[in-house]
Amino acid sequence: MTSVLDLAPVVPVVVIEDAADAVPLARALVAGGLTAIEVTLRTAAALDAIRAIAAEVPEAVVGVGTVVSPEQVETAVTAGARFLVSPGWTDRLLTAMQGSGVPFLPGVSTTSEVVALLERGVSEMKFFPAEAAGGTAYLKSLAGPLPQARFCPTGGISLASAPAYLALPNVGCVGGTWMLPADALAAKDWDRVRSLAAGAAALRG
């Protein structure tokens, strides 16, 4: 598979409360041009949602976010996840992700964590929480000494701030939720989601 960082400029970070919403939501995102979809493991419906998207929306590249244990790695891949994203990492979690057979983005927020991952042969990472951890200024500073590291910044990024991140040489894509407003999801307004996804897909650095 193409690197997760190169699938689309924006990876929607999806929290699904009702598994019945998974397929129409995924179809709306894909129709808007966002093919990589990160479904977080923050709700009881998450794994059923991943199974449904994997089975019924083959053009979507569905991944799993908020992976914090080796057990979740196995469960997620079994459910059909095609990539894994964690908010942070430990040796046990990293070993499980490396053995999963699918691409993964371990989370980092410090220079030492980036260096430790590079030492383990991992050069693609999630930068989280992006805005709180220093934003574009921090990532710009990392590009000099650690140009081999590439990032998907996530956390507090908006339509307005995304272009500044995408313009950085060490950023492949950003993660965001702005194309998934709560009122649109509650109303099942998939046309609005598709329209917002199209705006996100059009972003280029």
C-alpha positions as CSV (number, residue, x, y, z in Angstrom):
1,M,0.0,0.0,0.0
2,T,1.1,3.6,-0.6
3,S,2.3,5.3,2.5
4,V,-0.5,6.5,4.7
5,L,1.1,10.0,4.5
6,D,0.6,10.0,0.8
7,L,-3.0,8.8,0.4
8,A,-4.6,12.3,0.8
9,P,-3.7,15.7,2.3
10,V,-6.1,15.2,5.1
11,V,-7.0,12.1,7.1
12,P,-10.4,12.5,8.8
13,V,-10.4,11.4,12.4
14,V,-13.7,9.7,13.0
15,V,-15.5,9.0,16.2
16,I,-18.5,6.7,15.4
17,E,-21.2,6.3,18.1
18,D,-23.6,4.3,15.9
19,A,-22.1,1.6,13.6
20,A,-25.1,2.1,11.3
21,D,-23.6,5.5,10.3
22,A,-20.2,4.0,9.3
23,V,-21.0,3.1,5.7
24,P,-22.8,6.3,4.7
25,L,-20.2,8.4,6.5
26,A,-17.3,6.6,4.8
27,R,-19.0,6.9,1.4
28,A,-19.5,10.6,1.9
29,L,-15.8,11.1,2.8
30,V,-14.6,9.0,-0.2
31,A,-17.0,10.9,-2.5
32,G,-15.4,14.1,-1.3
33,G,-11.9,12.7,-2.1
34,L,-10.7,11.6,1.3
35,T,-10.0,7.9,0.9
36,A,-8.0,7.3,4.1
37,I,-10.3,7.2,7.1
38,E,-9.1,6.9,10.7
39,V,-11.8,5.4,13.0
40,T,-10.8,5.9,16.6
41,L,-11.2,3.2,19.2
42,R,-13.0,5.6,21.5
43,T,-16.5,4.1,21.3
44,A,-18.1,0.7,21.6
45,A,-19.2,0.9,18.0
46,A,-15.7,1.4,16.5
47,L,-14.8,-2.2,15.6
48,D,-18.2,-2.9,14.1
49,A,-17.8,0.4,12.1
50,I,-14.4,-0.7,10.8
51,R,-15.8,-4.1,9.8
52,A,-18.7,-2.5,7.9
53,I,-16.5,0.0,6.1
54,A,-13.9,-2.6,5.1
55,A,-16.7,-4.9,3.8
56,E,-18.9,-2.3,2.0
57,V,-16.7,0.6,1.0
58,P,-13.8,-1.0,-0.7
59,E,-12.5,2.3,-2.1
60,A,-11.9,3.5,1.4
61,V,-8.6,2.8,3.1
62,V,-9.9,2.4,6.7
63,G,-7.5,2.6,9.6
64,V,-7.8,2.5,13.3
65,G,-6.8,5.3,15.7
66,T,-6.3,5.6,19.4
67,V,-4.4,2.3,19.4
68,V,-2.8,2.0,22.9
69,S,-2.2,-1.7,23.4
70,P,-0.8,-4.7,21.6
71,E,-4.2,-6.4,22.0
72,Q,-5.9,-3.6,20.1
73,V,-3.5,-4.0,17.3
74,E,-4.5,-7.6,16.7
75,T,-8.2,-6.8,17.1
76,A,-8.1,-3.9,14.7
77,V,-6.3,-5.7,12.0
78,T,-8.7,-8.7,12.3
79,A,-11.6,-6.2,11.9
80,G,-10.2,-5.0,8.6
81,A,-8.0,-2.1,9.5
82,R,-5.5,-1.3,6.8
83,F,-3.4,1.1,8.9
84,L,-2.9,1.8,12.6
85,V,-2.4,5.1,14.4
86,S,-1.5,5.6,18.1
87,P,-1.4,8.8,20.2
88,G,2.0,7.6,21.6
89,W,4.1,4.5,21.8
90,T,5.9,2.1,24.1
91,D,8.3,-0.7,23.1
92,R,5.5,-3.3,23.4
93,L,3.1,-1.4,21.3
94,L,5.7,-0.6,18.7
95,T,6.7,-4.2,18.4
96,A,3.0,-5.2,18.0
97,M,2.5,-2.6,15.3
98,Q,5.7,-3.6,13.5
99,G,4.5,-7.2,13.4
100,S,0.9,-6.4,12.3
101,G,1.6,-6.4,8.6
102,V,0.0,-3.1,8.0
103,P,1.4,0.5,7.9
104,F,1.3,2.4,11.2
105,L,1.9,5.9,12.6
106,P,3.1,5.9,16.2
107,G,2.5,9.1,18.0
108,V,5.3,11.5,19.1
109,S,5.4,14.9,20.7
110,T,9.2,15.2,21.6
111,T,12.5,15.2,19.8
112,S,13.7,12.2,21.8
113,E,10.7,10.1,20.8
114,V,11.4,10.9,17.1
115,V,15.0,9.9,17.5
116,A,14.0,6.7,19.3
117,L,11.7,5.7,16.5
118,L,14.3,6.5,13.8
119,E,16.7,4.3,15.8
120,R,14.0,1.5,15.4
121,G,13.7,2.0,11.7
122,V,10.5,4.0,11.8
123,S,10.5,7.3,9.9
124,E,6.7,8.0,9.5
125,M,4.9,9.2,12.6
126,K,1.9,11.0,14.0
127,F,2.7,14.4,15.7
128,F,0.2,14.7,18.5
129,P,-1.3,16.8,20.0
130,A,0.0,19.0,17.2
131,E,-1.2,22.5,18.2
132,A,-0.6,22.0,21.9
133,A,2.8,20.5,21.3
134,G,4.2,23.4,19.3
135,G,2.5,23.3,16.0
136,T,4.2,24.3,12.7
137,A,7.1,26.0,14.5
138,Y,8.0,22.8,16.3
139,L,7.9,20.7,13.1
140,K,9.9,23.3,11.2
141,S,12.6,23.1,13.9
142,L,12.7,19.2,13.6
143,A,13.2,19.3,9.8
144,G,16.8,20.6,10.1
145,P,18.4,17.9,12.3
146,L,15.9,15.1,11.5
147,P,14.9,15.5,7.8
148,Q,14.3,11.8,7.4
149,A,11.3,11.9,9.8
150,R,7.9,12.5,8.2
151,F,4.7,13.4,10.1
152,C,0.9,13.4,10.1
153,P,0.2,16.2,12.6
154,T,-3.2,15.8,14.4
155,G,-4.8,17.6,17.2
156,G,-6.4,21.1,17.0
157,I,-5.8,21.5,13.3
158,S,-8.5,23.4,11.3
159,L,-9.2,24.2,7.7
160,A,-7.5,27.5,8.3
161,S,-4.4,26.1,9.8
162,A,-4.0,23.0,7.7
163,P,-2.3,24.7,4.7
164,A,0.6,25.9,6.9
165,Y,1.3,22.4,8.1
166,L,1.0,20.9,4.6
167,A,3.5,23.4,3.3
168,L,6.2,22.0,5.6
169,P,8.7,19.5,3.9
170,N,8.4,17.0,6.7
171,V,4.5,16.8,6.7
172,G,2.8,14.3,4.4
173,C,-0.7,14.9,5.6
174,V,-2.7,16.2,8.6
175,G,-5.4,14.6,10.7
176,G,-8.6,16.5,11.4
177,T,-12.2,16.5,12.4
178,W,-13.5,19.8,10.9
179,M,-15.2,18.0,8.0
180,L,-17.2,16.0,10.5
181,P,-19.2,18.7,12.5
182,A,-21.3,17.2,15.3
183,D,-24.5,18.7,14.0
184,A,-24.0,17.3,10.5
185,L,-23.4,13.8,12.0
186,A,-26.4,14.1,14.3
187,A,-28.6,15.0,11.3
188,K,-27.0,12.4,9.1
189,D,-26.3,15.2,6.6
190,W,-23.9,13.2,4.4
191,D,-24.0,15.8,1.6
192,R,-22.5,18.4,4.0
193,V,-19.8,15.9,5.0
194,R,-19.0,15.2,1.4
195,S,-18.8,18.9,0.6
196,L,-16.5,19.6,3.6
197,A,-14.4,16.6,2.6
198,A,-14.0,17.9,-0.9
199,G,-12.7,21.2,0.5
200,A,-10.2,19.3,2.7
201,A,-9.1,17.1,-0.3
202,A,-8.4,20.2,-2.3
203,L,-5.8,21.4,0.2
204,R,-2.2,21.3,-1.0
205,G,0.9,22.6,0.6
